[in-house]
Amino acid sequence: MLRVSQVMVDENTGKVQGVALVDGTELHSSVVLSNATPYKTFVDLVPANTLPEEFLCAIKTADYSSATTKINVAVNALPQFRCCKNINPEGGPEHMGTIHIGSESMEEIDIAYKEAAGGFSSTRPVIEMTIPSVLDKTISPPGQHVINLFVQYTPYKLSEGSWQDPAVRKSFAERCFSLIDEYAPHFSSSVIGYDMLTPPDLEREFGLTGGNIFHGAMGLDSLFLMRPAKGWSDYRTPVKGLYLCGSGAHPGGGVMGAPGRNAAAVVLDDLKAR
Ligand SMILES: Cc1cc2nc3c(=O)[nH]c(=O)nc-3n(C[C@H](O)[C@H](O)[C@H](O)COP(=O)(O)OP(=O)(O)OC[C@H]3O[C@@H](n4cnc5c(N)ncnc54)[C@H](O)[C@@H]3O)c2cc1C
């Protein structure tokens, strides 16, 4: 990937000039669209002292908290769910949708959430499972499968221990696998490998500030005219020629492309008006 180290801005005119890559390459352009998070874009990539204090303060104080962990698992057998009468070793309809594990009641979800709010990963996490290899046989060897677990809730910063500690990571992954065992016996013993992305990992790997999958909270105080900051919800930014086109812009996160589509329309309008 070509990683951007800086958005280049003309000191005199305040206009964007392009981007500099980490390898030193400079790409010059009078228009730059960023789908990195607002924090990454304006705090890490735009040079300091370029932005109005009020705008920068709004970006810095936005809520990027998150409690999502992704575990990508390789297994040598499909989970067979106790609730299903038929055994489908090759994959049945029960393997083809999003499978919810745990979260049997609102109370259980509430407890799981409150544990994370207190700095502890949930004792009984809320797990969404998908098995893409049931539908696409090309992504795993015959007889083996890829399973994605979307897991909540895991605080960015743990009250005890650290996500950098392999023992902490292993313990949490095994807690998730044990919970799945309750619904699909022997799941744990079918695991032949896994990769876990906690909130700090999502931040490091994909630039997701705080590990927040939506580039910032999606509460009423950070949507519509408030996204990414009051007065700046039209994709333009205080840097002329720099546009925000990702989930940190209206209408927010989700697999939909709407911020990008809307930002492109604004860029075209501005180019026509030049
Ligand atoms: C684990 C997970 C599960 C999700 N599940 C769902 C779901 O079920 N349903 C749903 O609707 N949405 C879901 N989402 C959210 C959805 O994927 C995002 O809202 C959407 O992909 C955001 O698209 P985007 O283009 O705004 O940003 P992103 O897809 O985050 O793209 C930003 C890009 O910028 C790159 N980048 C960052 N910094 C730099 C840099 N310095 N130089 C170059 N590139 C950089 C990153 O690598 C990344 O590729 C999920 C997200 C995650 C992480």
The ligand as an SDF file (V2000), in Angstrom:
LIG
                    3D

 53 58  0  0  0  0  0  0  0  0999 V2000
  -14.1960   -5.3790   11.6250 C   0  0  0  0  0  0  0  0  0  0  0  0
  -15.1990   -4.4800   10.9300 C   0  0  0  0  0  0  0  0  0  0  0  0
  -16.4950   -4.9270   10.7340 C   0  0  0  0  0  0  0  0  0  0  0  0
  -17.4370   -4.1170   10.1070 C   0  0  0  0  0  0  0  0  0  0  0  0
  -18.7010   -4.5950    9.8980 N   0  0  0  0  0  0  0  0  0  0  0  0
  -19.5870   -3.8410    9.2320 C   0  0  0  0  0  0  0  0  0  0  0  0
  -20.8800   -4.3440    8.9170 C   0  0  0  0  0  0  0  0  0  0  0  0
  -21.2010   -5.4840    9.2350 O   0  0  0  0  0  0  0  0  0  0  0  0
  -21.7490   -3.5440    8.2440 N   0  0  0  0  0  0  0  0  0  0  0  0
  -21.4100   -2.2780    7.8650 C   0  0  0  0  0  0  0  0  0  0  0  0
  -22.2220   -1.5900    7.2410 O   0  0  0  0  0  0  0  0  0  0  0  0
  -20.1910   -1.7780    8.1450 N   0  0  0  0  0  0  0  0  0  0  0  0
  -19.2780   -2.5230    8.8080 C   0  0  0  0  0  0  0  0  0  0  0  0
  -18.0370   -2.0230    9.0840 N   0  0  0  0  0  0  0  0  0  0  0  0
  -17.7730   -0.6240    8.7510 C   0  0  0  0  0  0  0  0  0  0  0  0
  -17.4290   -0.4220    7.3020 C   0  0  0  0  0  0  0  0  0  0  0  0
  -16.5170   -1.4160    6.8950 O   0  0  0  0  0  0  0  0  0  0  0  0
  -16.8060    0.9600    7.1970 C   0  0  0  0  0  0  0  0  0  0  0  0
  -17.7480    1.9330    7.6270 O   0  0  0  0  0  0  0  0  0  0  0  0
  -16.3910    1.2680    5.7720 C   0  0  0  0  0  0  0  0  0  0  0  0
  -15.5680    0.2680    5.2240 O   0  0  0  0  0  0  0  0  0  0  0  0
  -15.6200    2.5330    5.8030 C   0  0  0  0  0  0  0  0  0  0  0  0
  -15.1940    2.8320    4.5000 O   0  0  0  0  0  0  0  0  0  0  0  0
  -14.2740    4.0800    4.3320 P   0  0  0  0  0  0  0  0  0  0  0  0
  -13.8790    4.1280    2.9020 O   0  0  0  0  0  0  0  0  0  0  0  0
  -14.9320    5.2700    4.9320 O   0  0  0  0  0  0  0  0  0  0  0  0
  -12.9940    3.8120    5.2500 O   0  0  0  0  0  0  0  0  0  0  0  0
  -12.0450    2.5460    5.4120 P   0  0  0  0  0  0  0  0  0  0  0  0
  -12.6100    1.3260    4.7750 O   0  0  0  0  0  0  0  0  0  0  0  0
  -11.6780    2.5240    6.8770 O   0  0  0  0  0  0  0  0  0  0  0  0
  -10.8080    2.9740    4.5410 O   0  0  0  0  0  0  0  0  0  0  0  0
   -9.8600    3.9080    4.9940 C   0  0  0  0  0  0  0  0  0  0  0  0
   -8.5830    3.5390    4.3050 C   0  0  0  0  0  0  0  0  0  0  0  0
   -7.6020    4.5220    4.5690 O   0  0  0  0  0  0  0  0  0  0  0  0
   -6.3770    3.8390    4.6600 C   0  0  0  0  0  0  0  0  0  0  0  0
   -5.4090    4.7070    5.3230 N   0  0  0  0  0  0  0  0  0  0  0  0
   -5.4020    5.1440    6.6020 C   0  0  0  0  0  0  0  0  0  0  0  0
   -4.3260    5.9070    6.8120 N   0  0  0  0  0  0  0  0  0  0  0  0
   -3.6500    5.9750    5.6370 C   0  0  0  0  0  0  0  0  0  0  0  0
   -2.4470    6.6180    5.2120 C   0  0  0  0  0  0  0  0  0  0  0  0
   -1.7150    7.3590    6.0420 N   0  0  0  0  0  0  0  0  0  0  0  0
   -2.0550    6.4510    3.9280 N   0  0  0  0  0  0  0  0  0  0  0  0
   -2.7750    5.7140    3.0580 C   0  0  0  0  0  0  0  0  0  0  0  0
   -3.9320    5.0810    3.4090 N   0  0  0  0  0  0  0  0  0  0  0  0
   -4.3420    5.2170    4.6830 C   0  0  0  0  0  0  0  0  0  0  0  0
   -6.7010    2.5960    5.4530 C   0  0  0  0  0  0  0  0  0  0  0  0
   -5.7100    1.6060    5.2990 O   0  0  0  0  0  0  0  0  0  0  0  0
   -8.0200    2.2040    4.7980 C   0  0  0  0  0  0  0  0  0  0  0  0
   -7.8290    1.3590    3.6920 O   0  0  0  0  0  0  0  0  0  0  0  0
  -17.0740   -2.8210    9.6860 C   0  0  0  0  0  0  0  0  0  0  0  0
  -15.7500   -2.3810    9.8680 C   0  0  0  0  0  0  0  0  0  0  0  0
  -14.8200   -3.2010   10.4850 C   0  0  0  0  0  0  0  0  0  0  0  0
  -13.3950   -2.7030   10.6730 C   0  0  0  0  0  0  0  0  0  0  0  0
  1  2  1  0
  2  3  1  0
  2 52  2  0
  3  4  2  0
  4  5  1  0
  4 50  1  0
  5  6  2  0
  6  7  1  0
  6 13  1  0
  7  8  2  0
  7  9  1  0
  9 10  1  0
 10 11  2  0
 10 12  1  0
 12 13  2  0
 13 14  1  0
 14 15  1  0
 14 50  1  0
 15 16  1  0
 16 17  1  0
 16 18  1  0
 18 19  1  0
 18 20  1  0
 20 21  1  0
 20 22  1  0
 22 23  1  0
 23 24  1  0
 24 25  2  0
 24 26  1  0
 24 27  1  0
 27 28  1  0
 28 29  2  0
 28 30  1  0
 28 31  1  0
 31 32  1  0
 32 33  1  0
 33 34  1  0
 33 48  1  0
 34 35  1  0
 35 36  1  0
 35 46  1  0
 36 37  1  0
 36 45  1  0
 37 38  2  0
 38 39  1  0
 39 40  1  0
 39 45  2  0
 40 41  1  0
 40 42  2  0
 42 43  1  0
 43 44  2  0
 44 45  1  0
 46 47  1  0
 46 48  1  0
 48 49  1  0
 50 51  2  0
 51 52  1  0
 52 53  1  0
M  END
$$$$
